[in-house]
Amino acid sequence: MKRLKKKKWSASDKFILILMILAAVYFSGVEVLAIYSDTIHAVCQDYVFEKASGLTKSYDNETNKTKVIAGWVAENIKWGELPHCKSAFWVSAKNGSVPCRTLDAGCGACGEKSELISAMLNSIGIEAVRIDASPCWGHAWNEARINNEWTLFDATGDTVQNFGTTRQKFAENHTLCNYTAYWPNGTSFDVTEKYKPSL
């Protein structure tokens, strides 16, 4: 009897398989409330990395890679808020699945889009954070460390805006806000003073 060759599963293959299984469970009337598995988190990381590395493979510097990823998210992830942005698979924001839910649904608000950008950039070795402004603004954007300098940009609309704008210029109409930076793993730190205008 001839033996079949063992198939090597890519992250996309694993994603599709798990998506089909969970979609079958979800649509059969069983409500899936959360996905907490480390396996799911690893598949999500692979999925994000494959997308990011595929988009940037022909670019050789951090600036171009950052612009390509930010531009792709701005153009391809439509603006929308939950519950309108539904993903049959990534139903939970737990364990770092927000970037995968956003990719799968094809839409997200500024927080989801900026979290996806941060995850994609970090997956290819470019440090990036999501910045949130609260309570006065309710907006999120990104900063990426490009050539050892933190570069601000906002790709949460349909285009990339304010690439390289100073923090103070970007926030000049929102001086009463508190600004917090978030790494993809959820670790956060206060950056309010960096956004305040110099006196």
matplotlib code that plots the C-alpha trace (Angstrom):
import matplotlib.pyplot as plt

x = [0.0, 1.3, 1.6, 0.4, 2.9, 2.2, 0.9, 2.7, 0.2, 0.8, -0.6, -3.3, -4.2, -4.5, -6.5, -9.0, -9.4, -10.1, -12.3, -14.4, -14.7, -15.7, -18.0, -19.8, -20.2, -21.2, -23.8, -25.2, -26.7, -24.0, -22.8, -19.1, -18.4, -14.6, -11.4, -8.7, -6.4, -2.7, -3.0, -5.5, -3.1, -0.2, -2.3, -3.3, 0.3, 1.2, -1.7, -0.7, 3.0, 2.1, 0.0, 2.7, 5.7, 3.8, 3.0, 6.6, 8.8, 9.9, 10.8, 14.1, 13.8, 11.6, 10.0, 8.7, 7.6, 5.7, 4.1, 3.0, 1.4, -0.3, -1.5, -2.8, -4.8, -6.2, -7.3, -8.5, -9.9, -13.1, -14.1, -16.8, -17.6, -18.8, -21.3, -21.2, -17.7, -18.4, -15.9, -17.3, -13.9, -12.3, -15.3, -13.2, -10.8, -8.9, -5.4, -4.4, -7.1, -8.2, -5.8, -7.1, -10.7, -10.1, -8.3, -11.0, -13.9, -12.3, -13.4, -12.7, -12.8, -9.7, -8.7, -8.9, -7.2, -4.3, -4.0, -3.7, -1.0, 0.9, 0.7, 1.7, 4.7, 5.9, 5.6, 8.2, 10.5, 9.5, 8.6, 5.1, 2.5, -1.1, -1.7, -5.1, -6.3, -8.9, -11.3, -11.6, -10.9, -11.8, -9.3, -6.3, -3.4, 0.2, 3.8, 6.5, 10.3, 11.8, 15.6, 15.6, 13.1, 9.5, 7.3, 3.6, 1.0, -2.7, -4.0, -7.4, -9.3, -9.2, -5.7, -2.5, -2.4, 0.1, 3.1, 6.0, 4.0, 5.2, 3.3, 2.6, 1.3, -0.9, -2.5, -2.6, -6.4, -6.6, -4.4, -6.7, -6.4, -4.4, -2.3, -1.5, 0.7, -0.2, 2.1, 0.4, 0.7, -1.5, 1.3, 0.7, 2.5, 1.6, 2.9, 0.8, 3.8, 5.2, 2.0, 1.8, 3.0, 6.3, 6.0]
y = [0.0, 3.4, 5.9, 9.4, 12.2, 14.1, 17.6, 20.5, 22.9, 26.6, 29.2, 30.0, 26.3, 26.1, 29.3, 28.1, 24.7, 26.2, 28.8, 26.1, 24.1, 27.0, 28.4, 25.1, 25.1, 28.8, 28.5, 25.3, 27.3, 26.9, 30.3, 30.5, 33.1, 33.2, 31.8, 31.5, 28.8, 29.4, 27.5, 30.0, 32.8, 31.2, 30.7, 34.3, 35.4, 33.3, 34.7, 38.3, 37.5, 35.9, 38.9, 41.4, 39.6, 39.0, 42.7, 43.8, 41.2, 43.4, 46.4, 46.7, 49.5, 50.2, 53.4, 51.7, 48.6, 50.8, 52.8, 49.7, 48.0, 51.2, 51.9, 48.4, 48.6, 52.0, 50.9, 47.3, 47.3, 49.3, 51.5, 50.0, 49.2, 46.1, 44.5, 45.4, 44.0, 40.3, 37.5, 33.9, 32.8, 35.4, 36.1, 37.2, 40.0, 37.8, 36.4, 38.9, 37.9, 41.4, 41.7, 38.4, 39.3, 42.6, 40.9, 38.3, 40.7, 43.2, 46.1, 47.8, 51.1, 53.1, 51.0, 47.7, 49.1, 50.6, 47.4, 45.4, 47.7, 47.4, 43.6, 43.4, 45.7, 44.0, 40.6, 41.6, 43.2, 46.8, 48.1, 49.7, 50.7, 51.8, 55.2, 55.9, 59.3, 59.5, 60.7, 63.7, 62.3, 58.6, 58.0, 55.7, 55.8, 54.4, 55.1, 52.9, 53.0, 53.7, 54.0, 54.4, 57.3, 57.0, 58.1, 58.9, 58.1, 57.7, 55.0, 54.4, 56.2, 55.4, 56.9, 57.2, 60.7, 62.7, 60.4, 61.9, 64.7, 65.7, 64.5, 68.1, 69.2, 66.1, 66.7, 70.5, 70.5, 67.8, 69.1, 67.9, 64.2, 61.5, 59.5, 55.8, 53.5, 49.8, 47.0, 44.1, 42.0, 44.5, 46.1, 49.9, 53.0, 56.6, 59.0, 62.0, 64.3, 63.5, 64.8, 68.0, 71.2, 72.6, 75.7]
z = [0.0, -0.9, 1.9, 1.4, 2.1, 5.3, 4.5, 6.0, 7.4, 6.9, 9.4, 6.7, 6.5, 10.3, 10.4, 7.7, 9.4, 12.8, 11.2, 9.6, 12.8, 14.9, 12.2, 12.1, 15.9, 15.9, 13.2, 14.6, 17.3, 20.0, 21.1, 21.3, 24.1, 24.1, 22.7, 25.3, 24.0, 23.6, 20.3, 19.0, 20.1, 18.2, 15.1, 15.3, 15.6, 12.5, 10.6, 11.3, 10.5, 7.2, 6.1, 7.3, 5.8, 2.5, 2.2, 2.9, 1.3, -1.5, 0.8, 2.5, 5.0, 8.1, 6.7, 3.6, 5.5, 7.9, 5.2, 3.3, 6.3, 7.4, 3.9, 3.4, 6.7, 5.9, 2.4, 3.1, 6.6, 6.4, 9.3, 11.5, 15.1, 16.8, 16.4, 12.7, 12.3, 12.8, 12.6, 12.8, 14.2, 16.3, 18.6, 21.6, 22.2, 24.7, 24.2, 21.5, 19.0, 18.1, 15.2, 13.7, 14.3, 12.5, 9.6, 9.3, 9.5, 7.2, 9.4, 12.7, 14.5, 15.2, 18.2, 16.3, 13.2, 15.2, 17.2, 13.9, 12.6, 15.8, 15.7, 12.1, 12.5, 15.7, 13.9, 11.4, 13.9, 13.9, 17.3, 17.3, 19.8, 19.7, 21.3, 22.9, 24.0, 26.7, 28.1, 25.8, 22.4, 22.1, 19.3, 18.7, 16.3, 16.1, 16.7, 15.3, 16.1, 12.7, 12.6, 16.4, 16.3, 17.3, 14.3, 14.7, 12.1, 11.9, 9.5, 11.1, 8.3, 4.6, 4.1, 6.2, 7.8, 9.8, 9.1, 11.0, 12.6, 16.0, 19.0, 20.1, 16.7, 16.5, 19.9, 19.9, 19.9, 22.6, 25.4, 28.2, 27.2, 28.8, 26.3, 26.9, 24.7, 24.4, 23.2, 21.4, 24.6, 26.5, 28.5, 28.7, 29.8, 30.1, 27.4, 28.3, 29.0, 25.5, 23.9, 25.9, 24.2, 25.4, 27.5]

ax = plt.figure().add_subplot(projection="3d")
ax.plot(x, y, z, "-o")
ax.set_aspect("equal")
plt.show()
